[in-house]
Structure formats: structure tokens, C-alpha cells
Amino acid sequence: MKVLAIETSCDETGIALVEGTKTPDGFIFETKKAALLSQALLHSPYGGVYPNLAKREHQKNLPVLYEQVIKETPSKTKESPFDAIAVTHGPGLEPALWTGIEFAKKLAFEQGLPLLKINHMEGHIIS
């Protein structure tokens, strides 16, 4: 199963295509393609992350990163090169999370794919 993963919980916009293979003990995941844009320098004059600025940057960066990942991910058919979409659902900065969630919901709807809500902290623990 290939999953398009979207992360916008704070000041980095990340998109990755991962492939999961079922094993007797669960799954093994391999990152096929990943793209990341950091906003650290943008927020540094404020001494921390400015939520609405992070949101605006995510809105700008998500389509660019998505195209970058998709363009470099060949599909043998006209169908989507992935089977589901995962998105960070919380915890995190609400305006930043909202941007990723809405982007993911739109993609999932347009492509008729399942949308998986991922807890940010559980993701850190599992990985």
C-alpha cells in the first residue's frame, strides 16, 4: 500500500510517499519520495513560530511540494500513484494543521481515496 503523507503541524511543510509492506509482525514502511520546506528562518525574527504566518506559508508550499512528489512518482495508469492519504491531525498549531487537513481532504475527495488522520505525537513515538 502506498500512502501520501502530509505534515503541517508547525513550521515545516512536509509531503512524503511511503509504501507499506505487510509482514507477520505488522508493516514495514519505505519512503519512496519526500519533500520538505522549513520556515525556521522566516519565523526567527519573532523568537518563535507565528501561527498565521505558518499557515500562509503552508498554503503556498503544499501545492509546490505535492507537484514535486507527484511529478517524480511514475504511475502506470491514469489512477493515483497512491492508495490513501495521511495527514497530521493534531496536536499542533491550529492554523497550520487546518491548512494541511483541508489540502488532504480535497485531494482525498478528488481522487476517491481514504483519508487517515494521524496524531502528531504518536507519529513521533512510532517512528
C-alpha positions as CSV (number, residue, x, y, z in Angstrom):
1,M,0.0,0.0,0.0
2,K,1.3,3.4,-0.9
3,V,0.4,6.4,1.3
4,L,0.8,10.1,0.6
5,A,1.7,11.6,3.9
6,I,1.1,15.4,4.6
7,E,2.6,17.2,7.7
8,T,1.9,20.8,8.6
9,S,1.7,20.8,12.5
10,C,4.1,23.7,13.0
11,D,6.7,25.5,10.8
12,E,7.7,22.8,8.3
13,T,5.7,21.7,5.3
14,G,6.3,18.0,4.5
15,I,4.9,15.6,2.0
16,A,6.2,12.0,1.5
17,L,5.1,9.0,-0.4
18,V,5.6,5.9,1.7
19,E,5.0,2.2,0.8
20,G,3.9,-0.2,3.5
21,T,4.5,-3.9,3.1
22,K,2.7,-6.3,5.4
23,T,4.9,-8.6,7.5
24,P,4.0,-11.2,10.1
25,D,4.8,-8.6,12.8
26,G,2.9,-5.7,11.2
27,F,4.2,-3.5,8.5
28,I,7.5,-2.2,7.1
29,F,7.4,1.2,5.6
30,E,9.8,2.5,3.0
31,T,10.0,6.2,2.0
32,K,9.8,6.4,-1.8
33,K,9.9,10.2,-2.1
34,A,9.9,13.0,0.4
35,A,9.9,16.8,0.1
36,L,10.3,19.3,2.9
37,L,10.3,23.1,3.2
38,S,11.4,24.7,6.5
39,Q,10.1,28.1,7.8
40,A,12.7,28.4,10.6
41,L,14.4,31.5,9.1
42,L,11.1,33.1,8.4
43,H,10.0,32.9,12.0
44,S,13.4,33.6,13.6
45,P,12.8,37.4,13.9
46,Y,9.8,36.7,16.1
47,G,11.6,34.4,18.6
48,G,9.1,31.6,17.8
49,V,6.5,30.4,15.3
50,Y,3.9,33.0,14.3
51,P,0.8,30.8,13.6
52,N,-0.8,32.8,10.8
53,L,2.4,33.2,9.0
54,A,3.0,29.5,9.2
55,K,-0.5,28.9,7.8
56,R,0.2,31.2,4.9
57,E,3.5,29.5,4.1
58,H,1.8,26.1,4.2
59,Q,-0.8,27.3,1.8
60,K,1.9,28.4,-0.6
61,N,4.2,25.4,-0.1
62,L,1.7,22.4,-0.2
63,P,0.9,22.6,-3.9
64,V,4.6,23.0,-4.8
65,L,5.7,20.1,-2.7
66,Y,2.8,17.9,-3.9
67,E,3.7,18.6,-7.6
68,Q,7.3,17.8,-6.8
69,V,6.5,14.4,-5.3
70,I,3.9,13.5,-7.9
71,K,6.0,14.6,-10.9
72,E,8.8,12.3,-9.7
73,T,6.4,9.4,-8.9
74,P,5.6,7.5,-12.1
75,S,2.2,5.8,-12.3
76,K,1.5,3.0,-14.8
77,T,-2.1,4.1,-15.2
78,K,-4.1,7.3,-15.0
79,E,-5.1,6.4,-11.5
80,S,-3.4,7.9,-8.4
81,P,0.1,6.6,-7.7
82,F,-1.0,6.1,-4.0
83,D,-3.8,4.2,-2.2
84,A,-4.6,6.6,0.7
85,I,-3.7,10.0,2.1
86,A,-2.5,10.5,5.7
87,V,-2.4,13.9,7.3
88,T,-1.3,15.2,10.7
89,H,-4.5,15.9,12.7
90,G,-3.0,17.2,15.9
91,P,-1.6,18.2,18.2
92,G,0.0,21.3,16.7
93,L,-0.7,24.9,15.8
94,E,-4.4,25.0,14.7
95,P,-4.0,27.3,11.7
96,A,-1.1,25.3,10.4
97,L,-2.9,21.9,11.0
98,W,-6.1,23.3,9.3
99,T,-4.1,24.1,6.1
100,G,-2.8,20.5,5.8
101,I,-6.1,18.9,6.7
102,E,-8.0,20.9,4.2
103,F,-5.4,20.2,1.5
104,A,-5.5,16.5,2.3
105,K,-9.4,16.4,2.4
106,K,-9.5,18.0,-1.1
107,L,-7.1,15.5,-2.6
108,A,-8.8,12.5,-1.0
109,F,-12.2,13.7,-2.2
110,E,-11.0,14.4,-5.8
111,Q,-9.2,11.0,-6.0
112,G,-11.8,9.0,-4.1
113,L,-9.2,7.8,-1.6
114,P,-9.4,7.1,2.1
115,L,-8.1,9.9,4.4
116,L,-6.2,8.8,7.5
117,K,-5.9,11.2,10.5
118,I,-2.5,10.9,12.2
119,N,-1.7,12.0,15.7
120,H,1.5,14.1,15.6
121,M,2.9,12.9,18.9
122,E,2.0,9.2,18.2
123,G,3.8,9.5,14.9
124,H,7.0,10.7,16.7
125,I,6.7,7.8,19.1
126,I,6.1,5.1,16.4
127,S,8.8,6.4,14.1
